[in-house]
Amino acid sequence: MPTIELVSYLLIGILSGVLAGLFGVGGGAVIVPALILVFTQFEVTSDWIPHLAIGTSLATIIGTGAASTLAHHRRGGVRWDLFSKLAPSIVLGAWVGAGLVAFIPELWLKRFFALFLAFVGTRMLLARARAQTALPMPRTSALWGVGGGIGLLSSLVGIGGGTMTVPFLNGRGLDMRKAVGTSAACGLPIAIAGAIGFLIAGWDRAGLPAFSSGFVYWPAVFIMLLASMPAAPIGVRLAHTLPVAVLKRIFAVLLLSVAVRLAVS
């Protein structure tokens, strides 16, 4: 493996780890295009580059998300009661979305979702900092519906659920830091289910590089994990150190950046 390819995976891993810890997102919006660029540049494969990038990203997010979730848990930043209600329906929604994606025009779907993220990001960016109040969460059945919607949209547009989970939880009065930590935990089952799906879908496909299982390229996974897992607690530390108002505004900028990428992709 060329040195510059190795360094590229390490840099991608560091960035994804910090994002996972700081914002409770998987970082797929950054990892996937970066991997596509690296795979294309170094001719890792020429037949299944997008599929390989997504599957490899999901496999990496499992380790990164676990490190982020553990670090948030140690700081009391994960609402496991909400996780238990949201995570199963998020995974189910993601599976449904994967089945529907072939029947919905991807371009207009991405543009619609880009407008949604831009709206949410703009509101968070412009809103005055205000004290969080303990607003009641929706009843369990409603949370299942919310989780299913998050998983469905995430699967359809290829974006991690954290871009929706964090604004939802924070909008219901949950402290921003706990919204981020709970979102990080909810992203784990999505990554696990997605990685298994891409591994199975790509099994025995012709044209895949050596040391890959289905659409998961293990050399990239292991190198990125070497960097992302130690970086995730750094992001968590920043999330619990930065003032809440600053954290919200940085997250809003992230949402706007993802919206722009979706709109022009």
N, C-alpha and C positions, 0 to 999 in steps of 0.2 A: 504494500500500500504506500503510495507517495506521501511524503511528509506533509505537503500542503492539504491533502485530503484528510489526513489524520487531524491536523490542526482545525480544519473546517468543522469536523464532527465535534471536537472539543468545544469550539466556540458556540456552536448551535446548542450543545448540551448546557453550557453555562447560562445562556440566554433563556432557555426553556425552564431551567431550574429556578432562576430568579423570578420569572413570570409566574410559575406555579405557586411559589411561596408567597409572593407579594399580592397576587390578585386572585388566587384560587382557580386559575384557568389552566387548561392542559398545554396551551401554547401551540396547538396544531396550526393555527393561522400563520404562525411564524415558521414552525418546523417544516411543514409540508413544502411550501415554496422554496425554502432554503435547501432541502434535500433534493428537490427536483433539479435545482441549479447544480448542486454537487454531483448528482448522478449523471446528469447530462455532460458536465465538464470532464469528468473522469471516466465516462463510458462504462459505468458500473453495469448498466443494462440498457438496451435500446428498445425493447419491446413493451415493457410494463413499468415505465418510470413513474407515472402518477400513482398507480396502484401500489408499487413498492414503497413510494414515499409515504403514503397514508398508512399502510400497514406497519412500516418501521416506526413512524411517528407514534402510533397508538401503543406499540410494544414499549417504546421508551417512556411514554407517559405513565405506564403502570408503575415503574420504579420511581419516577420523579414524583408522581402524585402520592405514592405511599410515603415517601420521605417528607413531602410537604404536609400531608395529613397528620403524620406522627408529630411533627414539630408544632403544628397548630394545636393538636390535642394536648400536648404537654403544657401549653400556655392557656388551656381552658377555652380554646377558640373554636371548638366543634360542637354543634348542637346535634348530638347523636339521635335525639328523639325526632328531629326534623329529617335527618338523614334516612332513618328507617322508613319514613313515610314517602319521601321523595324518590329515593334511589331506585326501588323496584319499578315504579311507573316510568321513570326516566329511561331505564334500559328497555322496557317494553315499547315505549314510544320510539326509541331509536331503531328497534327492529322493524316496527311498522313503517317508519320513514324509509328504511333501506329497501323495503318492498315496494314503496310507492314512487321512489325517486325516478324510475324509468318512465313513469306516466305523466310527470309534471315538467313543463318547460323550465330547465335549470336557469336560464338567463334571467327570466322575469322573476323567478322565485328569489334569486340572489339579490336582484335589485330591490325587490320589496323588503327583504330582510335587512338590506343595507339602510334603507330609509328608517326602518324600525330602530336599528342600533344607533343611527345618527340622532334620532329623536330622543332616545333614552340618554345617550351620551351628552347631548346638548343640555338637557334638563339637569343632569348631574353636575355639569360644568358650570352652569349659571346659577344654580340654586344656592342660596345663602346657607352657610353652616348653621345647623340647628340641633338642639338636643334631641337625642333619640328617645322616643316614648315606647313603652311596652304595649304596643298595639296587639290585639289578639290575632293569632294566625288563623287562616281558614280552617274549617273542620277537615277531618282526615280525608273524606271523600273528595273534597275540593282540592286538597293537596295532591291527591293521586292524579286528578285532572291536570293540575299545573305541571307536575312532573312529566306526565305523558306528553304534554304540549312542548315542554322544553326538549325532551328526548327526540320527539318527532321533527321539530325544526332544526335541531342540531344535526341530525342525520341527513336531512334533506339538503342542507346548505354546506355541510362539511365543517361546521364550526363547533368547538367544544361548548358544553352546556353552561360553563361558568359565565359566559357573556350574558346569559339570561338569568341564571340562578342567583348571582350576586345582586343585580338590581332588584329582583323580586323580593329576596329576603330583606334587603336593606329598606326597600319601600314599605315593607310591612312592619317597620320599626326595629328590626334586628340590628344590633350594633354592626358597623361596617366590618370590623375585624372578625366577628363571629360569622358574618355572612360569607366572608372570604374563606374562612376555615371550613365551614360546612359545605361550601361549594367545592372546595378541594376534595373533600371526602366523597361527595356525590359524583365527581368525575372519575373516580377509580373504577366502579363497575362498568361505566361506559367504555373506558379504555380496555378493560379486560375482555368484555363481550366483543368489542370491535376488533381487537387484535386476533382473537380466536377466529372470528369470522373471516378476516383477511388471510389468515394462515390457511384455513380450510379452502377458501375460494381459489387461492393460488397454488394449491397442492398439485405437483406434477405438471405444472404449466411449462411449456417449452420457452427457452430464452431467458430464464431467470439465472442470476449469477450464482457462483459457488458460495457455499456457506449461508444460503437462504433457505427458509422453510416457508413455502407458499410466498406470500407477498411481504414477508418479514426478512430483512437483510441484517443478520445478527452482528457482523463486524461493526456496522454503524450503531446498532442498538447498544452494544457493550461499551463502545468508546463514548457515546453521548451520555450514558448512565454514569460513567466514571466522573464526568464533569457535572451533570445535572443534579445528582443526589446530594453531593456536598453543597451545591449552590442553592438548593431549595430552602434549607434552614436560614440562609442569609436573607432570602426574600421574606421569609416568615418574620425574621427579626426586624426587618424594615417595616413590615405591615403592622407590627405591634409597637413600633417606635415613632413612626410618622404620625403627625396629628391627623385625626379622622378627616377633617376638611381637605387636607392635602391629599390623603389617600383616595378620597372620592374623586377629586379632580384629576389625579393621575389615571385612575381607572376610567374616567370619562374620556380622556384622551385616547386610551387604548381602544375603547368602543368605537370612537370616531375613526381611528386608524383602520380597524377591521372593516368598518362600513365602507371606507374608501376603497379598500382592497377588493371587497365583494362587488362594489359598483363597477369597477374597471376590469375585473377579471373576465 
